[in-house]
Amino acid sequence: MNDSLLMIACSRGLTYCVRALIEAGADIDEAGPEEDGFTALMLSCQEGHEQCARVLIEAGAAVDHALDDGRTALMAACNFGHEQCARALIEAKAVLDTQNNGGVTALMLACNNNHEQCARALIKAGAAVDYVDPKGWTALMTACQGGHEQCARALIEAGSAVDMQTNKGFTSLMYSCQNGHELCARALIEAGADVNKEGPRGFSYLTVACQKGHEHCARALIEAKADLHTLNNEGVSALLMACEN
């Protein structure tokens, strides 16, 4: 093991050791020798050790240090749902909308992994709710694909655009209906999502819900007055899709 004593202490949450090592002159921003190149602060945030993170921040640790793949301490905290670490970084003015090499932000990671409190902390601090990654994905799409209703509602409450499309033409409501996430679908519908917006190949949300057998999503769309007779590019209706599948 080649990690510094400070990194080891932070990874284990040994706050008293972290303080002692800093007082003894340990390099707080030293990057690990492994390929990931983690710093002590990033290790603290990934493991959820808030007090270690705060001690490092107070000592002047670089809160926006990024790995070669673009990950930051804030992303690490939000990816694993460590709200208090995320809040410590936010209070220290960490950049909220930094993207990793895949174009993903801390908010998108929080929503992808259903960490509502991290998402709300970021939103309250001013994170961009409609940031679009290179594939056209937003945090709302990520939340809805995974069925994370509370994250979706947090984004909707913050004004996230409900009808945005990916580069391939998918929307948050399409992902909800495709995957059978009724509560996400209803949240989007309540927020004014266009229930008759077509996706790739002319598929409507209702057609997709019926193709996949997601009755409750279909019912939510029907209650919202979705067009029952729309046809996809192959001339197939929602009813025919339901009967064929």
C-alpha positions in Angstrom: 0.0 0.0 0.0 1.5 3.3 -1.2 -1.2 5.7 0.0 -0.1 8.4 2.4 -0.9 8.2 6.1 -3.3 11.1 5.6 -5.2 9.2 2.9 -5.4 6.1 5.0 -6.7 8.1 7.9 -9.3 9.8 5.8 -10.5 6.6 4.1 -11.1 5.2 7.6 -12.7 8.3 9.1 -10.0 8.8 11.7 -10.6 12.5 12.3 -8.1 12.8 15.2 -5.4 11.2 13.1 -6.2 13.6 10.2 -5.9 16.6 12.5 -2.6 15.3 13.9 -1.1 14.7 10.4 -2.2 18.1 9.1 -0.6 19.8 12.2 2.5 17.8 11.4 2.7 19.2 7.9 1.1 16.5 5.8 0.5 17.5 2.2 -3.3 17.7 2.2 -3.6 17.7 -1.6 -1.2 14.9 -2.4 -2.7 12.6 -5.0 -2.5 8.9 -4.6 0.0 6.9 -6.7 -2.7 4.6 -8.1 -4.4 5.3 -11.5 -7.4 6.9 -9.7 -5.2 9.6 -8.2 -7.5 10.3 -5.3 -6.7 13.0 -2.7 -7.5 12.7 1.0 -10.5 15.0 0.5 -11.9 12.8 -2.3 -11.4 9.7 -0.2 -13.2 11.3 2.8 -16.2 12.3 0.6 -16.4 8.9 -1.2 -16.5 7.1 2.1 -18.8 9.6 3.8 -16.5 10.9 6.5 -17.9 14.4 6.9 -15.7 15.5 9.8 -12.5 14.4 8.0 -13.7 16.3 5.0 -14.4 19.5 7.0 -11.0 19.3 8.7 -9.3 19.1 5.3 -11.4 21.9 3.9 -10.6 24.1 7.0 -6.9 23.4 6.3 -7.2 24.6 2.7 -7.7 21.5 0.7 -8.5 22.0 -3.0 -12.3 21.3 -3.1 -12.4 21.2 -6.9 -9.4 18.9 -7.6 -10.4 16.6 -10.5 -9.1 13.2 -11.4 -8.0 12.3 -14.9 -11.6 11.2 -15.7 -13.0 14.5 -14.4 -14.4 13.3 -11.1 -14.4 15.7 -8.2 -15.0 15.3 -4.5 -18.5 16.7 -4.9 -19.3 14.1 -7.5 -17.9 11.3 -5.3 -20.1 12.5 -2.4 -23.2 12.7 -4.5 -22.6 9.5 -6.3 -22.6 7.6 -3.0 -25.3 9.7 -1.3 -23.2 11.3 1.4 -25.3 14.4 1.9 -23.3 16.0 4.7 -20.0 15.7 2.8 -21.8 17.3 -0.2 -23.0 20.1 2.0 -19.5 20.7 3.4 -18.2 21.0 -0.1 -21.0 23.3 -1.2 -20.4 25.5 1.8 -16.8 25.7 0.7 -17.9 27.0 -2.7 -17.1 23.8 -4.7 -18.1 24.3 -8.4 -21.5 22.7 -8.7 -21.8 22.0 -12.4 -18.4 20.6 -13.2 -18.7 17.7 -15.7 -16.6 14.5 -15.7 -15.2 13.2 -19.0 -18.5 11.7 -19.8 -20.3 15.0 -19.4 -22.0 14.0 -16.2 -22.5 16.4 -13.3 -22.8 15.9 -9.5 -26.6 16.5 -9.8 -26.9 13.8 -12.5 -25.0 11.3 -10.4 -27.2 12.1 -7.4 -30.4 11.5 -9.4 -29.1 8.4 -11.2 -28.5 6.8 -7.8 -31.6 8.1 -6.1 -29.9 10.3 -3.6 -32.7 12.9 -3.1 -31.1 14.9 -0.3 -27.9 15.3 -2.2 -29.9 16.4 -5.2 -31.9 18.9 -3.2 -28.7 20.3 -1.6 -27.3 20.9 -5.1 -30.5 22.4 -6.4 -30.8 24.8 -3.4 -27.2 25.9 -4.0 -27.9 26.7 -7.6 -26.9 23.7 -9.6 -28.1 23.8 -13.2 -31.2 21.5 -13.3 -31.3 21.3 -17.1 -27.7 20.8 -17.9 -27.5 18.5 -21.0 -24.7 15.9 -21.4 -23.2 15.1 -24.8 -26.0 12.5 -25.5 -28.7 15.0 -24.6 -29.5 13.5 -21.2 -30.6 15.7 -18.3 -30.8 14.9 -14.6 -34.6 14.5 -14.9 -34.3 11.9 -17.6 -31.8 10.0 -15.4 -34.1 10.1 -12.4 -37.1 9.0 -14.5 -35.3 6.1 -16.2 -34.4 4.7 -12.8 -37.9 5.4 -11.3 -36.6 7.8 -8.7 -39.7 9.7 -8.1 -38.5 12.0 -5.3 -35.5 13.1 -7.3 -37.7 13.7 -10.3 -40.1 15.8 -8.1 -37.2 17.8 -6.7 -36.1 18.7 -10.2 -39.6 19.5 -11.4 -40.1 21.7 -8.4 -36.9 23.5 -9.4 -38.3 24.2 -12.8 -36.7 21.4 -14.8 -38.0 21.3 -18.4 -40.2 18.2 -18.6 -40.3 17.7 -22.4 -36.6 17.9 -23.3 -35.4 15.2 -25.7 -32.2 13.3 -25.9 -30.2 13.2 -29.1 -32.2 10.1 -30.0 -35.5 11.7 -29.3 -36.4 10.2 -25.9 -38.0 12.3 -23.1 -38.3 11.8 -19.4 -41.9 10.6 -19.8 -40.8 8.1 -22.5 -38.3 6.6 -20.1 -40.8 6.5 -17.3 -43.4 4.7 -19.5 -40.8 2.4 -21.1 -39.7 1.2 -17.7 -43.0 1.1 -15.9 -42.4 3.9 -13.5 -45.9 5.1 -12.9 -45.1 7.6 -10.1 -42.5 9.4 -12.2 -44.9 9.4 -15.2 -47.7 10.9 -13.0 -45.3 13.6 -11.6 -44.3 14.6 -15.2 -47.9 14.6 -16.3 -48.9 16.8 -13.3 -46.1 19.2 -14.3 -47.6 19.6 -17.8 -45.6 17.1 -19.9 -47.0 16.7 -23.4 -48.6 13.2 -23.3 -48.8 13.0 -27.1 -45.3 13.9 -27.9 -43.8 11.3 -30.2 -40.5 9.5 -29.7 -38.3 7.6 -32.2 -40.1 5.8 -35.0 -43.3 7.6 -34.2 -43.9 5.7 -30.9 -46.2 7.5 -28.5 -45.8 7.1 -24.8 -49.1 5.1 -24.7 -47.8 2.8 -27.4 -44.6 2.2 -25.5 -46.4 1.6 -22.2 -48.7 -0.9 -23.9 -45.9 -2.6 -25.7 -44.1 -3.2 -22.4 -47.3 -4.2 -20.6 -47.1 -1.3 -18.1 -50.8 -1.0 -17.3 -50.5 1.8 -14.7 -48.5 4.0 -16.9 -51.0 3.4 -19.7 -53.8 4.3 -17.3 -52.0 7.5 -16.2 -51.7 8.5 -19.9 -55.3 7.7 -20.7 -56.5 9.7 -17.7 -54.4 12.6 -19.1 -56.3 12.3 -22.4 -53.5 10.8 -24.4 -54.5 10.1 -28.0 -55.7 6.5 -28.1 -55.6 6.2 -31.9 -52.1 7.5 -32.8 -50.0 5.2 -35.0 -46.3 4.7 -35.1 -44.3 4.7 -38.3 -45.2 1.1 -39.0 -48.9 1.9 -38.6 -49.3 0.2 -35.2 -51.6 1.6 -32.5 -51.3 1.2 -28.8 -54.2 -1.3 -28.7 -52.6 -3.4 -31.4 -49.3 -3.3 -29.6 -51.0 -4.4 -26.3 -52.7 -7.3 -28.1 -49.5 -8.4 -29.9 -47.4 -8.4 -26.7 
